[in-house]
Amino acid sequence: MATIVIPTPLRKFTNQQSKVLVNGSTVKESIDNLIQDFPDLKKNLLEDNGNIRGYVNIFVGEDDIRDLQKEQTSVSEHSTISIIPAIAGGCGADDISFNKEEFARYNRHIIIPDFGLEAQKKLKASKVLIIGSGGLGSPSLLYLVAAGVGTIGIVDFDVVDDSNLHRQVLFGVEDVGKPKVEAAKKRLLSLNPHINIITYNTQLTSQNALDIIKDYDVVADGTDNFPTRYLVNDASVLAGIPNIYASISQFEGQVSVFNYTDKNGVTGPNYRDLYQTPPEPGLVPNCAEGGVLGVLCGIIGTLQANEVIKVVTGVGEPLSGRFFVFDALSFETRILKISKQKDRPEIKELIDYEQFCGVRAVEEKMKEISVAEFEKWLDNNEDIQIIDVREPEEYQQVNIGALLVPLATIKERAAEIRKDKKVVVHCKAGGRSAKAIRELQDAFGFDNLYNLKGGIIAIEHETSILSKKRSTAEAV
C-alpha cells in the first residue's frame, strides 16, 4: 500500500489525516481508491472527465509524475505520493563601499568564509521588490533590510488592521489605520538607516506591473490571491528576473524560486510550470477564510528571504527547479522536483488576471464586529438579524438562537436574509462566516452584513450572551 501525503487544506476531507495508506499499482489507481474512501476529495482533485485538475500536481517521491508516466506512473508499497495543490539576479558590485558603521553592522556576515565581503557588496548593490508587506512580507522585509539589501521596493495599498498583528510583525498597535507601506518604511529605516526604501502605495495591476518590476533585480511574491500570483509570475518572466515564491495556508507553507537563470545561462521553471491553471473560485480558501498559524508566516517568510539572499549573492543553491513544502503540525518537510513543461503556455503579454482566475484580486472590505460590540447591540435592542452558518449538529450543541443557514446552502436561502437591517453572520471561529458574506456580497450585492469576529468561541469566552439567550435580537 502506497502512502499519500494529504496537504493541510484538504485534511478536512480525510478526517484530519495527514497520511493515508491506499491500494493501487499506479498513481491513478491510488488516487481513485483515495477518493473512494474520501468522496469529498473528488471535486478538489479531479475534473468532471476524471483527469487530475490543472492546479493540482502529483509527485511520487521527489519526482513530478509529468516527468514520469503521468497518471500511469507505477507505485509500490514503499512509494510516497504527494498531492501539491496551489494554495496565492546578480548585480555588479565593484564600486560598492561601506562606512565604519556598516562594517560593524554586517561584520557577522563578512566573517563567514563562504560569504564574505564580496557577497555583502552584492547585497548592498541589489534591488529587491517585495509584493505585499503582510504575513510573508513582514519577516522577509525585516531580515532583508537587516541583511543590508541596498534598495528595497514595497508594493502594498492596504492599511494596517488590528487583525493583522498576530502575524504581521512589522507593525504595532500604533500603526493601526495607517498605510502599510508608510508604517513599514518607518519601521525598516529604524532597523537599518543605511538602505534605500521605495514605496508603492498602489495595487499591482497589469497596467503598472512591468513599469514597477523592470527597475529591480529580484521580485519576492508574498501575496494572498491567485490573480496577483499569476501577474507577478508573468511580469517577472517578461522582465527576465527571478521570482522568489512563498505561500501559506493554515499549517502548511511552500517556497520555491521561479524563472531563475543559473551560471550556465539555463533558466529554470516558472509558476506556470507548476500550476498552469488556477483553482476554481472558492475551492482554495485564503487566510481570511481558512486561517493561518501566525508563526508559520515567520518561518516561511524568513525562508523566502533566505532564497532572495542566495539568488542575489550567488552563494549556495537556490530552490530553482525544487519545491519546498513545510507542515507545521507534524514538522515534516519535503523538497520536490519541478521541471519545465512542454505544454506550458507561452507568456507574451500581461492579461486580465481577475478574469483568468475568475476572482477579484482585491476583495471588497468586509464589515466586522467584535463580540463586545455585538453584546452592546443586543443590550440596546438594536434591530438586527443573526445568521448562524454552522452545521446542524454544531447548532444543537450550542447556539444563541440565530437563524441556522449552513454555509453550503447560503446562496439558495439568500431570500431569507434581510437587506433592510444590520445582519450579523457567525460560525464557530469566523472563517466560514467570512466566506458566506463574500458569497452573498458577490452574488446578491448585500452591503449590510457583519462578520462576528471569533464566532461562537469568542462568545463563550468573552460575553454572557449564551446564558442570557436574549429574545430581543431578531433571528428570523
C-alpha positions in Angstrom: 0.0 0.0 0.0 1.4 3.4 -1.0 1.3 6.4 1.3 -0.5 9.5 0.1 0.5 12.7 1.8 -2.6 15.0 2.2 -1.9 18.8 2.2 -3.4 20.7 5.2 -6.2 22.4 3.2 -7.6 19.0 2.2 -7.3 17.3 5.5 -10.8 18.3 6.5 -12.0 15.8 3.9 -9.8 13.0 5.3 -10.8 13.3 9.0 -7.6 15.4 9.6 -5.4 12.6 8.5 -2.1 13.8 7.1 -1.1 10.5 5.5 -3.4 7.8 4.1 -2.4 4.3 3.0 -4.1 3.2 -0.2 -4.0 0.3 -2.6 -3.1 0.7 -6.2 -0.3 -0.2 -8.6 -0.4 3.2 -10.4 -0.9 6.8 -9.3 -4.4 6.8 -10.9 -5.5 3.7 -9.1 -4.2 5.1 -5.8 -6.0 8.4 -6.3 -9.2 6.7 -7.3 -9.0 4.5 -4.2 -8.3 7.5 -2.1 -11.4 9.2 -3.4 -13.4 6.1 -2.9 -12.5 6.2 0.8 -13.0 10.0 1.0 -15.6 11.1 -1.7 -15.5 14.7 -0.8 -11.9 14.9 -2.2 -13.2 14.3 -5.7 -14.2 17.9 -6.6 -10.8 19.2 -5.3 -8.7 16.6 -7.2 -10.5 15.6 -10.4 -12.1 17.3 -13.4 -15.6 16.0 -14.5 -13.8 13.8 -17.1 -11.7 12.2 -14.4 -8.5 13.9 -15.1 -6.4 15.5 -12.4 -7.2 19.2 -12.1 -4.7 21.6 -13.6 -3.9 23.3 -10.3 -3.1 20.0 -8.6 0.3 18.4 -9.0 1.2 14.9 -8.0 4.7 13.8 -7.0 6.0 10.2 -6.4 8.9 10.6 -4.1 10.7 13.7 -5.3 9.6 13.4 -8.9 6.7 15.2 -10.7 4.6 12.5 -12.4 4.5 14.7 -15.5 8.2 13.8 -15.9 7.5 10.1 -15.4 4.4 8.3 -16.8 1.9 10.8 -15.6 -1.1 9.1 -14.0 0.1 5.7 -15.1 3.3 6.1 -13.0 3.9 2.9 -11.1 3.9 2.9 -7.3 4.7 0.3 -4.7 4.2 -0.2 -1.0 7.3 1.9 -0.4 6.1 4.8 -2.5 5.1 8.2 -1.1 2.6 10.1 -3.2 2.4 13.8 -2.5 -0.6 15.9 -3.5 0.5 19.5 -4.1 -2.3 21.9 -4.8 -2.0 25.7 -5.5 -2.7 27.4 -2.1 -1.9 32.8 -4.0 19.9 38.3 -10.2 23.0 39.1 -9.5 24.4 42.6 -10.0 27.7 44.3 -10.3 29.2 45.4 -7.0 32.7 46.7 -7.9 32.0 50.3 -6.8 30.3 49.4 -3.6 31.9 50.6 -0.3 31.0 50.6 3.3 31.4 53.2 6.0 32.6 52.3 9.5 29.0 51.8 10.9 28.1 49.4 8.0 31.3 47.3 8.5 30.4 46.9 12.2 26.7 46.1 11.4 27.5 43.4 8.8 30.5 42.0 10.5 28.9 38.6 11.2 28.2 38.2 7.5 31.6 39.4 6.3 33.5 36.9 8.5 31.6 33.9 7.1 34.2 32.2 4.9 31.7 31.3 2.1 30.0 34.7 2.2 32.5 37.4 2.9 32.8 41.0 1.8 32.0 40.3 -1.9 28.6 38.8 -1.1 27.9 41.7 1.3 28.7 44.1 -1.6 26.3 42.3 -3.8 23.6 42.7 -1.2 24.2 46.4 -1.0 24.2 46.8 -4.8 21.0 44.8 -5.2 17.4 46.0 -5.8 14.7 43.7 -4.4 11.0 44.3 -4.9 8.6 42.8 -2.3 5.0 42.4 -3.3 2.9 42.6 -0.1 4.0 43.6 3.3 1.7 41.3 5.2 2.2 37.9 6.8 5.0 36.8 4.5 6.3 40.3 3.6 6.8 41.3 7.2 9.5 38.8 8.2 11.0 38.9 4.7 11.4 42.7 4.8 12.8 42.7 8.3 15.5 40.2 7.5 16.4 41.6 4.1 16.7 45.1 5.5 18.8 43.8 8.4 21.0 41.8 6.0 21.8 45.0 4.1 19.9 44.8 0.8 20.7 48.2 -0.7 17.4 49.1 -2.3 14.0 47.6 -1.4 10.7 48.4 -3.1 7.4 47.6 -1.3 4.1 47.3 -3.2 1.0 47.4 -0.9 -2.1 49.5 -0.9 -3.7 48.2 2.3 -3.8 49.8 5.7 -2.8 48.2 9.0 -5.7 46.5 10.8 -5.6 45.1 14.4 -6.4 41.7 12.9 -3.1 41.8 11.1 -1.0 42.0 14.2 -0.9 38.3 15.2 1.2 37.5 12.2 2.4 40.8 10.5 5.2 41.5 12.9 6.4 44.5 11.0 3.6 46.6 12.6 2.5 47.6 16.1 -0.8 48.9 17.6 0.4 52.5 16.9 0.3 51.7 13.2 -3.4 50.6 13.0 -5.2 52.7 10.4 -2.0 53.8 8.6 -1.0 52.8 5.1 1.2 49.7 5.3 3.9 51.0 3.1 4.3 54.1 5.2 4.4 52.2 8.5 6.7 49.6 7.0 9.2 52.2 5.8 9.3 53.9 9.1 9.9 50.7 11.0 12.5 49.4 8.5 14.6 52.6 8.4 14.7 52.4 12.2 16.2 49.0 11.9 18.7 49.9 9.2 19.2 53.6 8.1 21.9 52.7 5.6 19.4 51.4 2.9 17.0 52.9 0.4 13.3 52.1 0.6 10.9 52.9 -2.3 7.2 52.6 -1.6 4.3 52.0 -4.0 1.0 52.6 -2.2 -0.9 51.1 -5.0 -2.4 47.8 -6.2 -0.2 45.8 -8.6 -2.0 45.5 -11.9 -1.4 44.5 -15.5 -1.1 48.2 -16.3 1.7 49.1 -13.8 3.4 45.8 -13.1 6.1 46.0 -15.7 6.9 49.6 -15.1 7.5 48.8 -11.4 9.3 45.5 -11.7 11.7 46.5 -14.5 13.8 48.5 -12.1 14.6 45.5 -9.8 16.9 42.5 -9.8 14.6 40.2 -7.9 10.9 40.1 -7.0 9.6 38.3 -3.9 5.9 37.3 -4.1 4.1 37.5 -0.7 0.6 38.0 -2.0 -2.6 36.2 -0.9 -4.6 35.7 -4.1 -4.3 33.9 -7.4 -4.7 36.8 -9.8 -1.7 38.6 -8.4 0.3 35.3 -8.2 -0.1 34.8 -11.9 0.5 38.5 -12.6 3.8 38.6 -10.6 5.0 35.4 -12.3 4.2 36.6 -15.9 5.7 40.0 -15.2 8.9 38.5 -13.8 9.2 36.3 -16.9 8.7 39.2 -19.3 11.1 41.4 -17.3 13.6 38.5 -17.1 14.2 38.4 -13.4 13.8 35.7 -10.7 10.6 35.4 -8.8 11.0 34.2 -5.2 7.7 32.4 -4.3 6.3 31.7 -0.9 2.7 30.8 0.1 1.0 29.8 3.3 -2.4 28.2 4.3 -3.4 27.2 7.8 -0.5 25.0 8.9 1.4 24.5 5.6 3.9 26.6 3.8 5.5 26.5 0.3 8.7 28.1 -1.0 10.4 28.0 -4.5 12.4 30.1 -6.9 10.9 30.6 -10.3 12.4 32.0 -13.6 16.0 31.8 -12.2 18.8 31.8 -14.7 21.8 29.8 -13.4 25.5 30.4 -14.1 25.3 28.3 -17.3 22.6 30.6 -18.7 19.8 28.0 -18.2 16.5 29.4 -17.0 14.5 27.2 -14.7 10.7 26.6 -14.4 8.3 29.4 -13.5 5.0 29.3 -11.6 3.0 28.2 -14.7 5.2 25.0 -15.0 3.8 24.1 -11.6 0.2 25.4 -11.9 -0.9 26.0 -15.5 -4.4 26.9 -14.4 -5.8 28.4 -11.2 -8.3 26.6 -8.9 -12.0 27.2 -9.4 -13.2 30.2 -7.3 -14.0 29.2 -3.7 -12.2 25.9 -3.7 -9.0 27.2 -2.1 -9.7 29.5 0.9 -7.5 32.5 1.6 -6.1 33.3 5.0 -9.2 35.3 5.9 -11.4 32.3 5.3 -9.3 29.4 6.2 -7.0 31.0 8.7 -3.2 30.7 9.2 -0.9 30.0 12.1 0.8 33.3 12.8 4.3 31.8 13.5 4.1 29.9 10.1 4.3 33.3 8.4 7.6 34.0 10.2 9.0 30.5 9.3 8.1 30.7 5.6 8.8 34.4 5.2 12.4 34.1 6.5 12.9 31.1 4.2 11.8 33.3 1.4 14.3 36.0 2.5 17.0 33.3 2.6 16.3 32.5 -1.1 16.4 36.1 -2.0 19.9 36.4 -0.4 21.1 33.3 -2.2 19.9 34.5 -5.6 21.4 38.0 -5.1 24.8 36.9 -3.8 25.3 33.7 -5.8 26.0 31.9 -2.5 24.5 28.4 -2.2 22.0 26.6 -4.4 18.6 28.4 -4.8 15.4 26.4 -4.8 15.1 26.6 -8.6 13.5 23.5 -10.0 12.7 22.5 -6.5 9.6 23.0 -4.4 9.9 23.1 -0.6 6.8 22.1 1.5 6.6 22.5 5.3 4.0 21.1 7.6 4.0 22.9 10.9 1.8 20.4 12.7 4.0 17.3 12.0 7.2 19.3 11.5 7.8 17.5 8.3 9.5 19.0 5.3 9.7 17.8 1.7 11.6 19.0 -1.3 10.0 18.1 -4.6 11.4 18.4 -8.1 9.9 20.8 -10.7 10.7 20.9 -14.4 9.7 22.9 -17.4 6.6 21.5 -19.0 6.4 21.2 -22.8 2.8 22.3 -22.9 3.3 25.3 -20.7 1.5 28.4 -22.2 3.9 31.0 -23.7 3.9 34.3 -21.8 3.8 37.1 -24.4 1.9 39.8 -22.5 0.1 40.6 -19.3 -3.6 39.7 -19.4 -6.7 40.3 -17.3 -5.8 38.0 -14.3 -9.0 38.5 -12.5 -10.9 37.2 -15.5 -8.3 34.4 -15.9 -8.8 33.3 -12.3 -12.5 34.0 -12.0 -12.0 36.0 -8.8 -11.1 39.5 -7.9 -7.6 40.2 -6.7 -8.9 42.7 -4.2 -11.9 41.7 -2.2 -14.4 44.3 -1.0 -13.6 45.3 2.6 -15.7 43.2 4.9 -17.5 44.7 7.8 -16.7 43.1 11.1 -18.0 43.4 14.7 -16.4 42.2 17.9 -18.4 40.2 20.4 -18.2 43.2 22.8 -19.9 45.4 20.2 -22.3 42.7 19.4 -23.4 42.4 23.0 -23.9 46.1 23.2 -26.2 45.9 20.1 -28.2 43.3 21.9 -28.3 45.3 25.2 -29.5 48.4 23.2 -32.2 46.3 21.5 -30.7 47.1 18.0 -32.9 45.9 15.2 -30.7 43.1 13.8 -30.9 39.7 12.3 -28.4 37.0 13.3 -27.4 34.2 10.9 -25.5 31.0 12.0 -23.7 29.3 9.1 -22.5 26.2 11.0 -23.8 22.7 10.5 -27.0 21.5 12.3 -25.1 19.2 14.7 -22.9 22.2 15.8 -26.0 24.3 16.3 -27.6 21.6 18.5 -24.5 21.6 20.8 -24.5 25.3 21.4 -26.3 28.3 19.8 -27.6 31.8 20.5 -30.9 31.4 18.8 -29.8 32.6 15.4 -31.4 31.6 12.1 -29.4 28.5 11.0 -28.3 28.7 7.4 -25.4 26.3 6.8 -22.7 27.6 4.6 -23.4 25.1 1.8 -27.0 26.5 1.5 -26.2 30.2 1.8 -26.9 31.1 -1.8 -30.1 29.2 -2.2 -31.5 30.6 1.0 -30.4 34.2 0.4 -34.0 35.4 0.2 -34.3 34.6 4.0 -31.6 37.1 4.8 -32.7 40.7 5.3 -31.4 43.6 3.4 -33.2 46.3 5.3 -31.3 46.0 8.6 -28.0 45.0 10.1 -27.2 41.3 9.7 -24.6 39.6 12.0 -23.2 36.4 10.5 -21.3 34.0 12.7 -19.8 30.5 12.7 -17.5 28.7 15.1 -14.5 31.0 14.8 -15.2 33.5 11.9 -13.8 31.7 8.8 -17.0 30.2 7.4 -19.0 33.3 8.2 -16.5 35.4 6.2 -16.8 33.1 3.3 -20.6 33.3 3.5 -20.5 37.0 3.5 -18.2 37.1 0.4 -20.6 34.8 -1.5 -23.6 36.9 -0.6 -21.9 40.2 -1.4 -20.6 38.9 -4.8 -23.8 37.1 -5.8 -26.6 39.4 -4.4 -25.0 42.7 -3.6 -25.5 42.6 0.2 -24.0 45.6 1.9 -25.4 45.2 5.4 -23.6 42.1 6.6 -21.2 42.0 9.6 -18.8 39.2 10.4 -18.7 38.3 14.1 -15.0 38.1 14.9 -14.2 34.9 16.8 -17.6 33.4 16.4 -19.2 31.1 19.0 -15.7 30.5 20.6 -15.4 34.2 21.3 -18.9 34.4 22.6 -18.3 31.6 25.0 -15.1 33.2 26.4 -15.9 36.9 26.3 -19.6 37.5 26.9 -22.7 36.4 28.8 -24.8 36.1 25.7 -25.2 32.4 25.9 -26.5 32.5 29.4 -28.9 35.3 28.7 -30.3 33.8 25.4 -31.6 37.2 24.5 -35.1 37.4 23.0 -34.7 41.0 21.9 -32.4 40.1 18.9 -34.4 39.1 15.8 -33.0 35.9 14.4 -35.6 35.2 11.8 
